Amino acid sequence: MDVDLGLDGDVDLTETQATTFAPDVRVNAVAPGPHETEDIEEFLTRRVDAGEFADLTSAWAAVLADCPYESPGDPLELGKLVTVLSSRHVGFVNGATVPVDGGGGR
């Protein structure tokens, strides 16, 4: 399932803000792929109910078609990455957009 959410614009915005506010503020972004959350479950359920997919399994299969891991990510992984990016341990990381998509990104 191909969904264009304007990642290029987000990357540009992150890089622009990073250079504008450095060195006082670091700006980084996380670009998540499909993660197993209540929101995506509800979204996929609505699509099943609308007749776009036969069942939730086929809806997930479509979402994960381009993901080499063939399973959704754990939302806790996103939180852990944000924690690291926000810490002083990676103080020289600035202007980065980190994909967390199981390798299924662009």
N, C-alpha and C positions, 0 to 999 in steps of 0.2 A: 504494500500500500504506500504510494508515494504522497507525502504530505510536505509541502513547502511552507515553512513557518517563518521565512524571512531570516534565516540564520546569517546570511551575508550582512544584512543590516545590523544585526546584533553584534557581530564580530567587529564591524566598523565602529559602532558606537563604543564598544568596550575599549578598542585601541585608542580612539580619540579621547575618551575620558581619562584613560591611563596616562597619556602624554600631557593632557591639560592639568591634571591634579597632582602629578608626581613632583617632588618626592614626598609630599605630605600625605597623600592618600594613594593606596594601591587599588586598582580596579581590575577585577578578573570576572569571568563568567563561566557558568556551567551550562552545557548544551545537552540536556538529557534526551535519551531515546525512550522507548517504551519501558515503563516501570510499572510493576503491579501495585496499583493504587485503587482506591474506591472510585475515584473520578474516571479513570480509564475503563474500569469495569462497568460503570453506569453508562458511559459513552458507547461502549461496544454493545451493551444490552439494548440500548435504544436503537442501534443500527440493526440488531437482530430482530427486534420488534417491528422495525420498518420494512423488514423483508430483504435487507441488503445481504444478509448472511443467514445460513440455515440454523446455526447455533453459535454459542459463544466460542466453542473450540475452533470453528472455521474463521470466526472474526479475529481471534488471536493469531491464527496461522497467517492471515493476510497482513496483520500488523507486523509480525515477526519474519515475514518472507525474506527480507534483506538483512536479517540479523544472523550472523554466523553462530551465535550461541543458541538460537532457536528457543529462547525462553526470555521472559521479561526480566528486567533488572530489579534488584532489591532497593527500595527507596532509601534504606539506611546507607547504601553506598553513596548516594548523593550527599547526604548529611555529613558523612565522613570526609568527603572531598572538600566540601565547603569549609569544614572545620580546619582542614590542613591549609587551604588557600587563605584562610583568615588569620592564620597563626604567624608568629614571628619566625617560624622555622623555614619559611619559604619567602623571606622578605624581599628577595630580588625578583620574584615572579610578579610581573605587572603587565597588563594588557593581554593576558592569555584567555582564550576561550577553550575550555577543556570538554571534549565530547565524552559523554558517559552513555554510550549507545550500543555496547556489545560489538562494536566493529561494523555496525550497519549504517553508519552515517554517510555523508556525501562521499 
